[in-house]
Amino acid sequence: MAGSVKSISSPVPVTLFPTLAALMLTIGLIVTASFFIYEATSSRKTRSVTKELITGTVASVFLGFGSLFLLLASGVYV
Protein backbone atom coordinates (compact mmCIF):
# COMPACT_ATOMS: atom_id res chain seq x y z
CA MET A 1 0.00 0.00 0.00
CA ALA A 2 2.86 2.40 0.70
CA GLY A 3 4.06 2.02 -2.89
CA SER A 4 0.76 3.29 -4.33
CA VAL A 5 0.70 6.51 -2.28
CA LYS A 6 1.52 9.65 -4.26
CA SER A 7 3.06 12.71 -2.66
CA ILE A 8 1.03 15.89 -2.44
CA SER A 9 2.22 18.63 -4.76
CA SER A 10 1.03 22.09 -5.65
CA PRO A 11 -1.01 22.48 -8.85
CA VAL A 12 0.86 25.75 -9.42
CA PRO A 13 4.67 25.66 -9.81
CA VAL A 14 6.50 27.28 -6.90
CA THR A 15 8.44 29.51 -9.29
CA LEU A 16 5.19 31.25 -10.32
CA PHE A 17 4.19 32.28 -6.78
CA PRO A 18 5.87 35.74 -6.83
CA THR A 19 4.54 36.52 -10.31
CA LEU A 20 1.01 35.47 -9.41
CA ALA A 21 1.17 37.45 -6.17
CA ALA A 22 2.23 40.63 -7.93
CA LEU A 23 -0.28 40.19 -10.76
CA MET A 24 -3.26 39.42 -8.55
CA LEU A 25 -2.50 42.13 -6.01
CA THR A 26 -2.11 44.67 -8.82
CA ILE A 27 -5.43 43.69 -10.39
CA GLY A 28 -7.12 43.72 -6.98
CA LEU A 29 -5.81 47.18 -6.15
CA ILE A 30 -6.89 48.54 -9.54
CA VAL A 31 -10.41 47.15 -9.09
CA THR A 32 -10.49 48.55 -5.54
CA ALA A 33 -9.44 51.96 -6.81
CA SER A 34 -12.15 51.87 -9.47
CA PHE A 35 -14.66 51.00 -6.75
CA PHE A 36 -13.62 54.01 -4.67
CA ILE A 37 -13.73 56.29 -7.70
CA TYR A 38 -17.21 55.01 -8.57
CA GLU A 39 -18.41 55.64 -5.02
CA ALA A 40 -16.93 59.14 -4.90
CA THR A 41 -18.18 60.32 -8.28
CA SER A 42 -21.69 58.88 -8.43
CA SER A 43 -24.69 60.36 -6.69
CA ARG A 44 -26.98 58.38 -4.44
CA LYS A 45 -29.64 58.19 -7.14
CA THR A 46 -27.35 56.78 -9.83
CA ARG A 47 -25.59 54.12 -7.74
CA SER A 48 -26.21 50.47 -8.50
CA VAL A 49 -26.06 47.91 -5.71
CA THR A 50 -25.33 45.08 -8.12
CA LYS A 51 -22.36 46.92 -9.63
CA GLU A 52 -21.02 47.65 -6.15
CA LEU A 53 -21.39 44.00 -5.09
CA ILE A 54 -19.77 42.65 -8.25
CA THR A 55 -16.87 45.10 -8.07
CA GLY A 56 -16.35 44.41 -4.38
CA THR A 57 -16.44 40.66 -4.92
CA VAL A 58 -13.94 40.76 -7.79
CA ALA A 59 -11.58 42.99 -5.79
CA SER A 60 -11.91 40.74 -2.75
CA VAL A 61 -11.15 37.57 -4.71
CA PHE A 62 -8.07 39.02 -6.40
CA LEU A 63 -6.73 40.58 -3.18
CA GLY A 64 -7.37 37.34 -1.28
CA PHE A 65 -5.58 35.10 -3.76
CA GLY A 66 -2.84 37.70 -4.18
CA SER A 67 -2.26 37.71 -0.43
CA LEU A 68 -2.23 33.91 -0.40
CA PHE A 69 0.41 33.73 -3.14
CA LEU A 70 2.42 36.47 -1.42
CA LEU A 71 2.50 34.42 1.76
CA LEU A 72 3.43 31.27 -0.18
CA ALA A 73 6.18 33.11 -2.08
CA SER A 74 7.67 34.37 1.19
CA GLY A 75 7.75 30.88 2.69
CA VAL A 76 4.71 30.99 4.95
CA TYR A 77 2.79 27.85 3.97
CA VAL A 78 -0.86 28.20 4.91
Protein Blocks (a to p, Z undefined) as FASTA:
>chain_A
ZZmpccdddfbdfklmmmmmmmmmmmmmmmmmmmmmmmmmpcfklpcfklmmmmmmmmmm
mmmmmmmmmmmmnopaZZ
